[in-house]
Structures are given as C-alpha cells and as structure tokens.
Amino acid sequence: MDRVNHNFRFHAEIQYETENGFSFANAKGNTLNGFFDDLKAVLNRYIKNNRDPKVVEIIDLKYLQKK
C-alpha cells in the first residue's frame, strides 16, 4: 500500500468482522505515541463489539517516500 487518504506519517489497516463478512478500519498518527493511541482506540472499539479486529498492515509513509 502506498496511497492513503490522509497526510499522517503512520497508518494501520485493521480488519474486523461484520454480519456479512469483513470490513476495514484504519488508525493513523504523525508521532508514534499519537499513532499507538489511535490504534488502541480503534482496536478497543471493535473488541468491545466482539468484532475480532486484526491489524493486517502498518506503514510508515515517511519511509515509503524515501524509496
């Protein structure tokens, strides 16, 4: 993944269960602390609803820009 719809540095794709299959959410942040805070909040939201969330990808967009 090299394109996302925001300008944050860090991005995570989170897969979770729905009634008819799976869907995705994301977490993002400019700092590691901000990113981890958002990641925990998103995961906890889906854990509370018994949606079995899984982080499927984490990227550092700043690192990708150097390639």
C-alpha angles and dihedrals in degrees: 000000000000103000126065132166097245142056098235119125099229127047134179130189114214122194118205138175123261131183091266103034131295139333136181136240129178140218124205144174144159095230129041091244092050091046094050091047090054092044092053092047093051094045092047091051091058095038089056089055093047092243096140098230120203128189104231101174139012121188136183104214092196089059091049091053090060093060 
